[in-house]
Structures are given as C-alpha cells and as structure tokens.
Amino acid sequence: MNRLEGKAAVITGGSRGIGAAVALRLAEEGADVLLTYENSAERAAEVVERIKAVGRRAVAVRADSAVPEALTAVVDEAAATFGRLDILVNNAAVFLVAPLEELVAAEIDRTLAVNVRAPFAASRAAVRHMDRGGRIISIGSNIADRAVFPGLALYSMSKTALVGMTKGLARELGPRGITVNLVHPGPTDTDTNPADGPNSGTIAGFTALGRYAEAAEIAATVAHLASPDGAYITGASIHVDGGFTA
C-alpha cells in the first residue's frame, strides 16, 4: 500500500520498540521519515537503513525530548529536509516504576518533561508546517486507564495527561483540517518489556487475548490514523491492548 506516498513524518523515540516499528510502517506506506533518538545511535542508524531499503528518505537526529527547543529544531529540520511535514508521532517516553515515597523531584520533573511537555512542544512546532490533512498521533499507554501494579502513579498520570491534550488540540486544529489522536498500546514485546520477561505471564494474563502485542500491531493502527483512511477520526483515544482495559 502507498497510502502515505509523498508524505513526511517525524517520529520521536524512533530508534527501537514501537517507535522503530512505526517509522518502518510509515515508510513502507510511502512516507519519508525523520526519527529522533537519545542514546541508541547505532540502532537509529539501522532503522534509517531499513527505511532507505524500501525506497524512502530517512534521517536520524539525536535529541533530548526533555528540551523543548531541541524538539522545535527537529521539527523544523524535517520540514526543511523533506520540503513539508504531514505527520507527527509523539512516541518518546520515560517509563519509571517506583513507590510514591521513593520518587525524587528530578525523576518527577523528567517524566513530566518527556511524557507530557514534549508532545505538546512538538505538536506546537509541527502545526506551523502542517497543511490540511496533517496528523498528530501520540503514543499513550493502557496504564492510563488501568494501573494494575503499585508504583505506576507517576507514569499513569503522565500518560493520562495526553488524553486532555489530544481532545483540546483536536478541537483547536479541526477547523484547519488537522487530526489529533492518541493510541494506547497494551503489553508490547519490546526491549523494556519483553514478552519473555520475569512478569510477562502475569502481565499477558491481564489481557483478554492472553498475549503481548508485536510492535508492528501498534504501528498498524498509527499508520491507519496517519492515512487518508483515518481522516474522520480525531480527538480519539484508541486502545490497542488485547482487551487489557476491557
């Protein structure tokens, strides 16, 4: 399929896991991609090469999502490199599990900076370059609706904030033909939460399907929202969680 032929996308945190799967899927559907990374330069380069192998342009840029100016620069670079910007996927995130009493101010500040302020800052920068048909898609978490273990309060709070951002921006940008949506993945087989990890059996058991998702399954929903097929979906929070929140 070439539903995204001629489109250009920015994906934050696109060097591994869900972000890498999204980058590759959008490229397979025709988009040029700029992806950010913070520490995984080698893996980011691998994703870039895989995108180029399917015939699309790709760039990897090191950027700390906690720094709003860095995100603005990344978005501007993508628009300059590709001559346009159509899709923003806010994927970069900090996942911290800790008891409330043990959290320190620096951990709280960084989690909120990366998980909440960064999507807002990137969206603010992106809309300056988007025409009608623009897409803003954020990656949330099933934990926003169902925190099944202790120690998840900070992370859950940060992802729940994206619901309000999505609804507010959908209303604001709808008249401009730009859609804004939120995808809540469930347990997904990634480096940080492998399907064969120590608690994976318990976690998979919380889903109706009894298994982890593949990152590509999350990417498929993102691609649908980014494509013309998703043109009438906005302000939505879509769970791709195997029934975790059913």
C-alpha positions as CSV (number, residue, x, y, z in Angstrom):
1,M,0.0,0.0,0.0
2,N,1.1,3.6,-0.7
3,R,-1.4,5.5,1.4
4,L,1.3,7.9,2.5
5,E,3.0,8.4,-0.8
6,G,4.7,11.9,-0.8
7,K,4.1,12.5,2.9
8,A,6.8,13.4,5.5
9,A,6.8,12.3,9.1
10,V,8.6,13.0,12.4
11,I,8.7,10.2,15.0
12,T,10.2,10.9,18.4
13,G,12.0,8.0,20.0
14,G,12.1,6.1,16.7
15,S,15.2,4.0,17.2
16,R,13.7,1.0,18.8
17,G,10.5,-0.7,20.0
18,I,7.2,0.8,19.0
19,G,8.8,3.9,17.6
20,A,11.0,1.9,15.2
21,A,8.1,-0.2,14.1
22,V,6.1,3.0,13.4
23,A,8.9,4.5,11.4
24,L,9.2,1.4,9.2
25,R,5.5,1.0,8.7
26,L,5.0,4.7,7.6
27,A,8.0,4.3,5.3
28,E,6.5,1.1,3.8
29,E,3.3,3.1,3.1
30,G,5.2,5.8,1.3
31,A,6.4,8.4,3.9
32,D,9.8,10.0,4.3
33,V,10.8,9.8,7.9
34,L,12.9,11.8,10.4
35,L,13.3,9.9,13.7
36,T,14.8,11.1,16.9
37,Y,16.9,9.1,19.4
38,E,18.7,10.0,22.6
39,N,21.2,7.2,23.2
40,S,20.8,4.5,20.6
41,A,22.7,5.9,17.7
42,E,23.6,2.5,16.2
43,R,20.0,1.3,16.4
44,A,18.7,4.6,14.9
45,A,21.1,4.1,12.0
46,E,19.8,0.6,11.5
47,V,16.2,1.9,11.2
48,V,17.4,4.6,8.8
49,E,19.0,1.9,6.6
50,R,15.8,-0.2,6.7
51,I,13.7,2.8,5.6
52,K,16.1,3.6,2.8
53,A,15.9,0.0,1.7
54,V,12.2,0.4,0.9
55,G,12.9,3.4,-1.2
56,R,12.1,6.3,1.2
57,R,14.3,9.1,2.6
58,A,15.2,8.8,6.2
59,V,17.2,10.9,8.8
60,A,18.0,10.2,12.4
61,V,18.7,13.1,14.7
62,R,19.9,13.0,18.3
63,A,17.6,15.0,20.5
64,D,16.6,15.1,24.2
65,S,12.8,15.2,24.3
66,A,13.0,16.9,27.7
67,V,14.4,20.1,25.9
68,P,11.6,21.9,24.0
69,E,14.0,23.8,21.9
70,A,15.5,20.6,20.7
71,L,12.2,19.3,19.5
72,T,11.4,22.5,17.7
73,A,14.7,22.3,15.9
74,V,14.0,18.7,14.9
75,V,10.6,19.5,13.5
76,D,12.0,22.5,11.6
77,E,14.8,20.3,10.2
78,A,12.3,17.7,9.0
79,A,10.2,20.4,7.2
80,A,13.4,21.8,5.6
81,T,14.8,18.4,4.6
82,F,11.6,17.0,3.1
83,G,10.0,20.3,2.0
84,R,6.9,19.6,4.0
85,L,5.6,18.0,7.2
86,D,2.4,15.9,7.4
87,I,2.7,13.6,10.3
88,L,4.0,13.9,13.8
89,V,4.2,10.8,16.1
90,N,4.9,11.6,19.7
91,N,6.4,8.3,20.9
92,A,9.4,9.1,23.1
93,A,8.7,8.4,26.7
94,V,10.2,7.7,30.2
95,F,8.9,4.6,32.0
96,L,9.6,4.8,35.7
97,V,8.1,2.4,38.2
98,A,8.7,3.4,41.9
99,P,6.8,3.8,45.1
100,L,5.4,7.3,45.7
101,E,7.6,7.9,48.7
102,E,10.8,7.0,46.8
103,L,10.3,9.3,43.8
104,V,12.7,12.3,43.8
105,A,11.9,15.7,42.3
106,A,14.3,15.1,39.4
107,E,12.6,11.9,38.4
108,I,9.2,13.5,38.5
109,D,10.3,16.5,36.5
110,R,12.0,14.4,33.8
111,T,9.0,12.1,33.4
112,L,6.6,15.0,33.0
113,A,9.0,16.8,30.7
114,V,9.4,13.9,28.3
115,N,5.9,12.3,28.6
116,V,3.8,15.5,28.7
117,R,5.6,18.7,27.8
118,A,7.5,17.1,24.9
119,P,4.4,16.0,23.0
120,F,2.9,19.4,23.5
121,A,6.0,21.2,22.4
122,A,6.5,19.0,19.3
123,S,2.9,19.5,18.3
124,R,3.1,23.2,18.7
125,A,6.2,23.2,16.5
126,A,4.7,20.8,13.9
127,V,1.4,22.7,13.2
128,R,3.4,25.7,11.9
129,H,4.4,23.4,9.0
130,M,1.2,21.4,8.5
131,D,-1.5,22.0,5.9
132,R,-4.9,20.4,5.8
133,G,-4.6,16.6,6.2
134,G,-1.9,17.0,8.9
135,R,-1.8,14.3,11.5
136,I,-0.7,14.4,15.1
137,I,-0.6,11.0,16.8
138,S,0.7,10.4,20.4
139,I,1.6,7.1,21.9
140,G,0.0,6.7,25.3
141,S,-0.4,3.6,27.5
142,N,-3.0,1.2,28.7
143,I,-1.7,2.1,32.2
144,A,-3.5,5.4,31.8
145,D,-6.8,3.5,32.3
146,R,-5.7,0.6,34.4
147,A,-2.7,0.7,36.7
148,V,-2.6,-2.9,37.8
149,F,0.6,-2.8,39.9
150,P,1.8,-0.4,42.6
151,G,4.5,2.1,41.6
152,L,2.8,3.3,38.4
153,A,1.2,6.5,39.6
154,L,3.7,8.9,38.0
155,Y,3.7,7.1,34.7
156,S,0.0,6.7,34.6
157,M,-0.5,10.4,35.4
158,S,1.8,11.4,32.6
159,K,0.0,9.3,30.0
160,T,-3.4,10.4,31.2
161,A,-2.4,14.0,30.6
162,L,-2.2,13.1,26.9
163,V,-6.0,12.4,26.8
164,G,-6.7,16.0,27.6
165,M,-4.1,17.3,25.2
166,T,-5.5,15.2,22.4
167,K,-9.1,16.4,23.0
168,G,-8.1,20.0,23.3
169,L,-5.9,20.0,20.2
170,A,-8.5,18.1,18.2
171,R,-11.0,20.9,18.8
172,E,-8.4,23.6,18.1
173,L,-7.0,22.2,15.0
174,G,-10.0,20.5,13.5
175,P,-11.1,23.7,11.6
176,R,-7.6,23.6,10.0
177,G,-8.1,20.0,8.8
178,I,-5.5,18.6,11.2
179,T,-6.5,15.5,13.2
180,V,-5.1,14.7,16.6
181,N,-5.4,11.2,18.1
182,L,-3.9,9.0,20.9
183,V,-3.0,5.4,20.7
184,H,-2.9,3.4,24.0
185,P,-0.7,0.3,23.5
186,G,-1.1,-2.6,25.9
187,P,1.7,-5.0,26.8
188,T,4.0,-4.9,23.8
189,D,7.1,-7.1,23.2
190,T,10.0,-4.5,23.3
191,D,13.4,-4.3,25.0
192,T,11.9,-2.6,28.0
193,N,9.0,-5.0,28.4
194,P,9.9,-8.3,26.7
195,A,7.3,-11.0,26.2
196,D,9.6,-13.5,27.9
197,G,10.4,-11.2,30.9
198,P,10.1,-12.2,34.5
199,N,6.5,-10.9,34.9
200,S,5.3,-11.4,31.4
201,G,3.0,-14.3,32.2
202,T,1.1,-12.2,34.7
203,I,1.0,-9.2,32.5
204,A,-0.2,-11.2,29.5
205,G,-2.9,-12.7,31.7
206,F,-4.5,-9.2,32.2
207,T,-5.3,-9.1,28.5
208,A,-8.4,-10.7,27.0
209,L,-6.2,-12.3,24.3
210,G,-3.7,-13.7,26.8
211,R,-0.6,-12.4,24.9
212,Y,1.7,-9.5,24.3
213,A,1.4,-7.4,21.1
214,E,4.0,-7.2,18.5
215,A,5.2,-3.6,17.9
216,A,4.1,-3.9,14.3
217,E,0.5,-4.3,15.6
218,I,0.7,-0.9,17.3
219,A,2.3,0.6,14.2
220,A,-0.6,-0.6,12.0
221,T,-3.1,1.5,14.0
222,V,-0.8,4.5,13.8
223,A,-0.5,4.1,10.0
224,H,-4.3,3.9,9.7
225,L,-4.7,7.2,11.6
226,A,-1.9,8.8,9.6
227,S,-3.5,7.8,6.3
228,P,-6.5,9.2,4.4
229,D,-8.5,6.3,5.8
230,G,-8.3,7.9,9.2
231,A,-9.4,11.4,8.1
232,Y,-12.7,11.3,10.2
233,I,-11.0,10.2,13.4
234,T,-9.9,12.9,15.8
235,G,-9.8,13.5,19.5
236,A,-9.9,9.8,20.0
237,S,-8.1,7.6,22.5
238,I,-7.7,4.2,20.8
239,H,-6.7,1.1,22.8
240,V,-4.6,-1.4,21.0
241,D,-4.2,-3.6,24.1
242,G,-5.6,-7.0,23.5
243,G,-8.5,-6.3,25.8
244,F,-6.3,-5.2,28.8
245,T,-8.9,-2.5,29.6
246,A,-12.0,-4.5,28.7
